Amino acid sequence: MRRTSPLGLLVAAVLGGGIGFVVDHVLTMSGRPTFSPAWGLPILLALLGALALALAWPVRRSVRIPGAPRVDPFRAVRIAILAKASSVVGAVFGGGAAGLLLYVTTRPVSPGLGSMTTTIATIAAGAALVVAALVAEQFCSLPKDPDERESDDAEPGAPAH
């Protein structure tokens, strides 16, 4: 399984930002108030990041510490997939909140402080989720096998020992 691509996360954040900007624009054009995330969203994003780290910690301990109890490999793969999905979710929601913030700050009327606070908290929680998920994904990776390093250093086409 390959690691999460920074380019993929950037694309997800830009798409989320575009969607957030367009949603606020459509709401304003139809005469409705702009969208402001509820306080539950940044809290849930932060809790998801903490959960990903908490689930990945036993896998890291099992891989790095000799004599530590072994973790089921299927469980480790599930946690790694959760971490990958969480990083994309954090990028999309953080980018979406950034799009909302960009829209309301470019309008001639300044937005209320309450709506800006939750939007900024959502951006911060989305970024924290991305970081926590990438760390959790790192926790679930296996160290390089010493035998693989020897074969990587060998000449191409040379027989492996």
C-alpha positions in Angstrom: 0.0 0.0 0.0 1.4 3.4 -1.0 1.5 6.4 1.3 -1.0 9.2 1.0 0.2 11.6 -1.7 0.6 15.3 -0.7 -0.6 16.2 -4.2 -3.8 14.2 -3.7 -4.4 16.0 -0.4 -3.8 19.4 -2.0 -6.2 18.5 -4.8 -8.8 17.5 -2.2 -8.3 20.7 -0.3 -8.6 22.8 -3.4 -11.8 21.0 -4.5 -13.3 21.4 -1.0 -12.4 25.1 -1.1 -14.0 25.6 -4.5 -17.2 23.8 -3.3 -17.3 25.9 -0.1 -16.8 29.1 -2.1 -19.5 28.2 -4.7 -22.0 27.1 -1.9 -21.7 30.5 -0.2 -22.0 32.3 -3.6 -25.1 30.4 -4.5 -26.7 31.0 -1.1 -25.9 34.7 -1.3 -27.2 35.0 -4.9 -30.5 33.4 -3.8 -30.9 35.9 -0.9 -30.1 33.4 1.9 -27.5 33.8 4.6 -24.0 32.3 4.0 -23.2 28.9 5.5 -21.4 28.7 8.8 -20.3 25.3 10.2 -21.6 24.3 13.6 -19.2 23.9 16.5 -19.7 20.2 16.4 -17.8 19.9 13.1 -14.3 21.0 14.3 -14.8 19.0 17.5 -15.6 15.8 15.5 -12.7 16.4 13.2 -10.3 16.7 16.2 -11.8 13.6 17.8 -11.4 11.6 14.6 -7.7 12.6 14.5 -7.3 11.6 18.1 -9.0 8.2 17.4 -6.8 7.5 14.4 -3.7 8.1 16.5 -5.0 6.1 19.4 -5.8 3.1 17.2 -2.4 3.3 15.4 -0.3 3.5 18.6 -0.5 -0.2 19.4 0.6 -1.0 15.8 3.6 1.2 16.1 4.5 -0.3 19.5 4.2 -3.8 18.0 6.4 -3.0 15.1 9.1 -0.9 16.9 9.5 -2.5 20.3 10.9 -6.0 20.5 8.8 -8.4 22.6 5.7 -6.2 22.4 2.5 -8.1 21.8 1.8 -8.6 18.1 -1.1 -6.9 16.3 -3.2 -8.7 13.8 -2.0 -7.6 10.3 -5.5 -7.2 9.0 -6.3 -4.8 11.9 -3.1 -2.8 11.1 -4.2 -2.5 7.4 -7.7 -1.4 8.5 -6.2 1.3 10.7 -3.9 2.4 7.9 -6.9 2.7 5.6 -8.8 4.7 8.2 -5.8 7.0 8.5 -5.7 7.5 4.7 -9.4 8.2 4.5 -9.2 10.6 7.5 -6.4 12.6 5.8 -8.6 13.1 2.8 -11.6 14.0 4.9 -9.5 16.6 6.8 -8.2 18.1 3.6 -11.7 18.3 2.1 -13.4 19.8 5.2 -10.5 22.1 5.9 -10.4 23.3 2.3 -14.2 23.7 2.3 -14.0 25.9 5.4 -11.2 27.9 3.8 -13.5 28.5 0.7 -16.3 29.7 3.0 -13.9 32.0 4.8 -12.5 33.3 1.5 -15.9 34.1 0.2 -17.1 36.0 3.3 -13.9 38.0 3.6 -14.1 39.2 -0.1 -17.6 40.6 0.4 -18.1 44.3 1.2 -20.0 43.6 4.4 -17.9 42.2 7.2 -19.2 38.9 8.6 -20.1 38.3 12.2 -17.4 37.2 14.5 -19.2 34.0 15.5 -19.4 32.6 12.0 -15.8 33.5 11.4 -14.7 31.7 14.6 -16.3 28.4 13.8 -15.0 28.6 10.2 -11.4 29.2 11.4 -11.8 26.5 14.0 -12.9 24.1 11.2 -9.9 25.0 9.1 -7.6 24.4 12.1 -9.3 21.1 12.9 -9.1 19.9 9.3 -5.4 20.7 9.2 -4.9 18.9 12.6 -6.8 15.9 11.2 -4.6 15.7 8.2 -1.4 15.8 10.3 -2.8 13.3 12.8 -3.9 10.9 10.1 -0.5 11.1 8.3 1.2 10.3 11.6 -1.1 7.4 12.2 -0.4 6.1 8.7 3.3 6.4 9.5 2.7 4.4 12.7 1.2 1.6 10.6 4.1 1.2 8.2 6.6 -1.6 8.5 10.3 -0.8 8.7 12.5 -1.9 5.7 13.6 -5.5 5.8 17.4 -5.8 6.0 17.3 -8.4 3.2 15.5 -5.9 0.9 18.2 -3.3 1.4 20.9 -5.7 0.2 19.0 -6.6 -2.9 18.3 -2.8 -3.6 22.0 -2.1 -3.4 22.9 -4.9 -5.8 23.5 -4.1 -9.4 20.6 -4.4 -11.8 20.6 -7.8 -13.4 23.0 -9.3 -10.8 21.8 -12.4 -9.0 20.6 -12.0 -5.4 22.5 -13.8 -2.7 
